[in-house]
Amino acid sequence: MPVERLLTRNWGKPDSRSLKSYEQGGGYQALKKALAMGPQLVVDEVKRSNLRGRGGAGFATGLKWTFLPKDNPKPRYLCVNGDESEPGTFKDRACLENDPHAVLEGIAITCFAIGAHIAYVYLRGEFMEQARILQKAIDEAYASGWLGKKVAGSDFALEVHVHRGAGAYICGEETALIVSLEGKKGWPRLKPPFPAVVGLFGCPTIVNNVETMASVPLIIERGGEWYAKLGTEKSGGTKLISVSGAVQKPGVYEITMATTFREIVYDVCGGMVGGRKLKAVIPGGSSCPVLSADEIDVPAEFEALKKVNSMAGSGGVIVMDESTCMVRALWRIARFYAEESCGQCTPCREGTPWMARILRRIEEGRAAAEDLAQLKSVANAVCPFPPMGLGNTICPLGDAAALPVHSFLEKFRPEFEAHVQAHRCPYPHPWGECAEAFA
């Protein structure tokens, strides 16, 4: 059954980035409606919608907004997380490239609902073009009165600023993002206090993802109950996924929450390249535990994936075929997290490069049988599996590094053992025989 294009309804239209094109499609009418409703009714509508954050954690958006203290006299801030650095994920940049005004309208509605008058959009440092596109949209919105001292002619004032980071993956974590915005080294901090109580500049702050913001105008336009019915019991609406790997049609797609990974691979993306067999799917970006080929009938939805000890994450679907060496793939993932660890927490600072070194030995044929046990032990020291989310580090980067190790070992252990026993990688190397070529 075809999915009604909601988040992507303006994508592909002539000059879809412009204010004129957005207004012709009914843009900013949801903002006018929200201003007439009042803040509390907007919050109630978003709570009713079952919108969950699209940045990775999947926390209920409307509920998160209610955590702001009502008796705190300090100003409130909205931080929009556009630091899309999770390997395999590229849907937020597509939102900014194709429909920046939808994101801005969502920001304006959210700020009105939570009583914030300043919003910061924090973008990954490499997003130079996306920052340019968004800034142009902001300038258009100011010039037309959709932002500024009197938003849409009301008494509500709003400033929106674009801030580019320095390309640090860790700044996708909400407290590290806040610390970076304050001009300091982007190290995560302990919670509590949570950002809703003590956030940017020590003030109450809400941090929401780019796609989450783009979803808010739809909810106000058609109602929370309508949005909730589009999804499953606990997850409303449609969602964006970015699909990469061994499929015929990689790209960004809008799907329902009930869509399974089998449907994503074989229906949405046209099947496997060259008619090869499917081997594995990473369901939500490189930090998510991998699914084997016989587990892909699970929906791409938060609660369903929890039942198979994985996560929906940030929507980055990575598809691997039978030619993929799982040791090599895991080593590549481990190297990323070793490089991106901020070094604040000992388990992550020491554990991530340790796991990468062991995986390198296995891939290059220099490992012994006890290395597999040691790899499991180090991963356990960083974050046990399952349960998930109970790691030994301040932020989830340690979890993100350890969970793939656990799941790859659990589901593809014979492949790891074959590397150890044969003292070599049994799979042809894409860049030649020597693994040093991509070390």
Secondary structure, 3 states (H helix, E strand, C coil): CCCCCCCCCCCCCCCCCCHHHHHHCCCCHHHHHHHHHCHHHHHHHHHHHCCECCCCCCCEHHHHHCCCCCCCCCCCEEEEEECCCCCCCCHHHHHHHHCHHHHHHHHHHHHHHHCCCEEEEEECCCCHHHHHHHHHHHHHHHHCCCCECCHHHCCCCEEEEEEECCCCHHHHCHHHHHHHHCCCCCCCCCCCCCCCCCCHHHCCEEEEEHHHHHHHHHHHHHCHHHHHHHCCCCCCCEEEEEEEECECCCEEEEEECCCEHHHHHHHHCCCEHHHCCEEEEECCCCCCCCEEHHHCCCECCHHHHHCCCCCCCCCEEEEEECCCCHHHHHHHHHHHHHHHCCCCCHHHHHHHHHHHHHHHHHHCCCCCHHHHHHHHHHHHHHCCCCCCCCCCCCCCHHHHHHHHHHHHHHHHHHHHHHHHHHCCCCCCCCCCCCHHHHC
